[in-house]
Amino acid sequence: MENKSSGAANPTPGLIVGMAGMARNFFALMVNRIELASVELAEVRTNLLKLILVAAAGVIASCFALAFWTGLLVFLSWDALGWKILLIVAVAFTAIAVGILFYAKSMLRHGSLSMPATLAELRNDRDALL
């Protein structure tokens, strides 16, 4: 009879120990994912700051260059074209602005501000749990 009582007592502690081990593993997995996300967020933050600084410097330099070249172009072309030179310059600047907008969108689609490793690991975790 001692074998039956000791055999019946083993599954309960084994189940509790197994559940505790599973909880520890789940907690370790979540901590690991949070650490990965924090590392990637730091990288994204650095890339975003660089992008903002480069964009600001580019905008300032472009504004100065644009103003001086436009003034020179209007000054040199005014005798031949009159007010039409202003229309030509406006159309050219509008086309340039649209081109820059599309370029900025393509940079964002490239994924330099995303967290691919974290998202892939979270998808793997979701697939494993479901």
C-alpha positions in Angstrom: 0.0 0.0 0.0 2.9 2.3 0.5 3.6 2.1 -3.3 0.1 3.3 -4.1 0.2 6.3 -1.8 3.7 7.3 -2.9 2.7 6.8 -6.6 -0.4 9.0 -6.1 1.7 11.7 -4.3 4.2 12.0 -7.2 1.9 13.4 -9.9 0.7 16.4 -7.8 4.2 17.7 -7.0 5.4 16.9 -10.5 2.5 18.9 -12.0 3.2 21.9 -9.7 6.9 21.7 -10.4 6.2 21.5 -14.1 3.8 24.5 -14.0 6.4 26.5 -12.0 9.1 25.6 -14.6 6.8 26.6 -17.4 6.0 29.9 -15.7 9.7 30.6 -15.2 10.4 29.9 -18.8 7.5 32.1 -19.9 8.8 34.9 -17.7 12.4 34.5 -19.1 11.0 34.5 -22.6 9.1 37.8 -22.0 12.2 39.4 -20.4 14.2 38.3 -23.4 11.7 39.8 -25.8 11.6 43.1 -23.8 15.4 43.3 -23.9 15.4 42.7 -27.7 12.7 45.4 -28.2 14.7 47.9 -26.1 17.9 47.3 -28.0 16.0 47.8 -31.3 14.2 50.8 -30.1 17.5 52.4 -29.1 18.8 51.7 -32.7 15.6 53.1 -34.2 15.9 56.2 -32.0 19.4 56.8 -33.1 18.5 56.4 -36.8 15.5 58.7 -36.4 17.7 61.4 -34.7 20.3 61.1 -37.5 17.5 61.4 -40.1 16.1 64.5 -38.5 19.5 66.2 -38.2 20.4 65.4 -41.8 17.0 66.5 -43.0 17.2 69.8 -41.1 20.7 70.5 -42.4 19.6 69.7 -45.9 16.6 71.9 -45.7 18.6 74.9 -44.5 21.3 74.5 -47.1 18.7 73.9 -49.8 16.8 77.0 -48.9 19.9 79.2 -49.1 21.0 77.7 -52.4 17.5 77.8 -53.8 17.0 81.5 -52.9 20.3 82.6 -54.5 20.0 80.5 -57.7 16.4 81.6 -58.1 17.3 85.3 -57.7 20.1 84.9 -60.2 17.9 83.1 -62.7 15.1 85.7 -62.4 17.6 88.5 -62.7 19.2 87.1 -65.8 16.0 86.0 -67.5 13.7 89.0 -66.7 14.5 90.9 -69.9 13.8 88.0 -72.2 10.8 86.3 -70.4 9.3 88.9 -68.0 6.8 87.4 -65.6 6.9 84.0 -67.3 10.2 83.2 -65.6 8.4 83.3 -62.3 5.8 80.7 -63.5 8.6 78.5 -64.8 10.5 78.7 -61.5 7.3 77.9 -59.5 6.5 74.8 -61.7 10.1 73.6 -61.3 10.0 74.0 -57.5 6.7 72.2 -57.3 8.1 69.3 -59.2 11.2 69.2 -57.0 9.0 69.2 -53.9 6.9 66.3 -55.1 10.1 64.3 -56.0 11.4 64.9 -52.5 8.1 63.8 -50.9 8.2 60.5 -52.8 11.9 60.0 -51.9 11.1 60.5 -48.2 8.2 58.0 -48.4 10.5 55.4 -50.0 13.0 55.9 -47.2 10.3 55.2 -44.6 9.2 52.1 -46.6 12.7 50.8 -46.6 12.3 49.9 -43.0 15.1 51.7 -41.2 12.6 52.8 -38.5 11.1 49.3 -37.9 12.1 46.5 -35.6 12.2 43.4 -37.8 13.9 41.0 -35.3 11.5 41.8 -32.5 8.5 41.5 -34.7 9.7 38.2 -36.2 10.4 36.7 -32.7 6.9 37.8 -31.5 5.4 36.2 -34.5 7.3 33.0 -33.8 6.2 33.1 -30.2 2.5 33.6 -31.2 2.7 30.7 -33.7 4.3 28.4 -31.1 1.7 29.3 -28.5 -1.3 28.8 -30.8 
